[in-house]
Amino acid sequence: MFRHERGNKAHRFSYEHHTGHILNDLTIDHLCNNTLCVNPEHLEAVAKGENSRRRNLYEYEYTKNEYCKKGHKRDYLNKKTGQLDCKTCKLEAQQRFREKNPGYQMEYYYKKKLDNKDNK
């Protein structure tokens, strides 16, 4: 998270720095649909309604695709969003997390075991 002296977020600061002042009633739309992006070429100042319409259109296009970005078939129902996601990509992400954090699960179970002993 980046905050400038006026409290602007990084994407708003980037847009103002490269293109000029943003009117108060406009929001910054990420044309690349990556909300972490601060590339001024990927940002556009639009009305809140237009930003919402574009987001809904992007989500509709995303959910109607039968395949994920990597080309896998969407075959997993995400309980949080209610949308079909790619099980292969989810398992790959879990594997990457476990490789980066090898003791994560062991710490969780060890702590749980200690808590159970304390409660007895």
Secondary structure by P-SEA (a helix, b strand, c coil): cccccccccaaaaaaaaccccccccbbbbcccccccccccccbbbbcaaaaaaaaaaaaaaaaaccccccccccccccccccbbbbaaaaaaaaaaaaaaccaaaaaaaaaaaaaaaaac
